[in-house]
Amino acid sequence: MRMLLIHSDYLEYEVKDKALKNPEPISEEQKKGRLDEVLAVFMSVEKADETNPDEIVEKAVVEIKDVASQVKADRIFVYPFAHLSSELAKPDVALKVLQKIEERLREEGFEVKRAPFGYYKAFRLSCKGHPLAELSRTIVPSGETVS
Ligand SMILES: C[C@@H](O)[C@H](N)C(=O)N[C@H]1[C@@H](O)[C@H](n2cnc3c(N)ncnc32)O[C@@H]1CO
């Protein structure tokens, strides 16, 4: 999994068109979303993650919690983003991983939103620009190597 973490004044998105034949079903309310004072986490779930999705979920939560505590963010925006890797996991695996990460972060006490999966989306982001405001992380299942 590849993650780009941006500590932001806000992130807002608007769903435009389907980017998959069968995108995640969403309500009218989910077509737009915004969080202020948020750690935005753009995530590409990768092929290698399919060998152990549960482990990837836990490793991602550890990394996100670590960055959130460093930048003192208690809101997280989980953002599916297929542009951080050329070895993407299948959509059904990727969606499950992202849903689980959302659930686990809530269990850890964060306020969490997740942008809809399988769509083209317009988004606006205001990066805070401090030294830790832009970070990336790569996570692989044990036994795999980072390519
Ligand atoms: C397109 C761009 O504007 C938008 N931001 C977008 O990326 N949409 C992606 C993700 O929501 C999701 N998606 C599919 N596979 C994956 C994957 N392996 N990991 C993460 N997301 C995925 O499906 C869409 C098309 O790839």
The ligand as an SDF file (V2000), in Angstrom:
LIG
                    3D

 26 28  0  0  0  0  0  0  0  0999 V2000
  -10.0440    8.5520  -10.5040 C   0  0  0  0  0  0  0  0  0  0  0  0
   -9.6370    9.4970   -9.4210 C   0  0  0  0  0  0  0  0  0  0  0  0
  -10.2680   10.7160   -9.5810 O   0  0  0  0  0  0  0  0  0  0  0  0
  -10.0540    8.9860   -8.0510 C   0  0  0  0  0  0  0  0  0  0  0  0
   -9.3740    9.7590   -7.0020 N   0  0  0  0  0  0  0  0  0  0  0  0
   -9.6470    7.5410   -7.8940 C   0  0  0  0  0  0  0  0  0  0  0  0
   -8.4850    7.2260   -7.6230 O   0  0  0  0  0  0  0  0  0  0  0  0
  -10.6470    6.6530   -8.0750 N   0  0  0  0  0  0  0  0  0  0  0  0
  -10.3690    5.2350   -7.9660 C   0  0  0  0  0  0  0  0  0  0  0  0
  -10.6110    4.7330   -6.5530 C   0  0  0  0  0  0  0  0  0  0  0  0
  -11.7330    5.3720   -5.9640 O   0  0  0  0  0  0  0  0  0  0  0  0
  -10.9740    3.2850   -6.7880 C   0  0  0  0  0  0  0  0  0  0  0  0
   -9.8710    2.3310   -6.7730 N   0  0  0  0  0  0  0  0  0  0  0  0
   -9.7890    1.2590   -7.5980 C   0  0  0  0  0  0  0  0  0  0  0  0
   -8.7580    0.4660   -7.2730 N   0  0  0  0  0  0  0  0  0  0  0  0
   -8.1510    1.0590   -6.2000 C   0  0  0  0  0  0  0  0  0  0  0  0
   -7.0300    0.7100   -5.4040 C   0  0  0  0  0  0  0  0  0  0  0  0
   -6.3120   -0.4160   -5.6560 N   0  0  0  0  0  0  0  0  0  0  0  0
   -6.6760    1.5170   -4.3910 N   0  0  0  0  0  0  0  0  0  0  0  0
   -7.3860    2.6520   -4.1660 C   0  0  0  0  0  0  0  0  0  0  0  0
   -8.4670    3.0490   -4.8790 N   0  0  0  0  0  0  0  0  0  0  0  0
   -8.8540    2.2420   -5.8880 C   0  0  0  0  0  0  0  0  0  0  0  0
  -11.5870    3.2350   -8.0970 O   0  0  0  0  0  0  0  0  0  0  0  0
  -11.3560    4.4400   -8.7980 C   0  0  0  0  0  0  0  0  0  0  0  0
  -10.8600    4.1220  -10.1840 C   0  0  0  0  0  0  0  0  0  0  0  0
   -9.6110    3.4830  -10.1110 O   0  0  0  0  0  0  0  0  0  0  0  0
  1  2  1  0
  2  3  1  0
  2  4  1  0
  4  5  1  0
  4  6  1  0
  6  7  2  0
  6  8  1  0
  8  9  1  0
  9 10  1  0
  9 24  1  0
 10 11  1  0
 10 12  1  0
 12 13  1  0
 12 23  1  0
 13 14  1  0
 13 22  1  0
 14 15  2  0
 15 16  1  0
 16 17  1  0
 16 22  2  0
 17 18  1  0
 17 19  2  0
 19 20  1  0
 20 21  2  0
 21 22  1  0
 23 24  1  0
 24 25  1  0
 25 26  1  0
M  END
$$$$
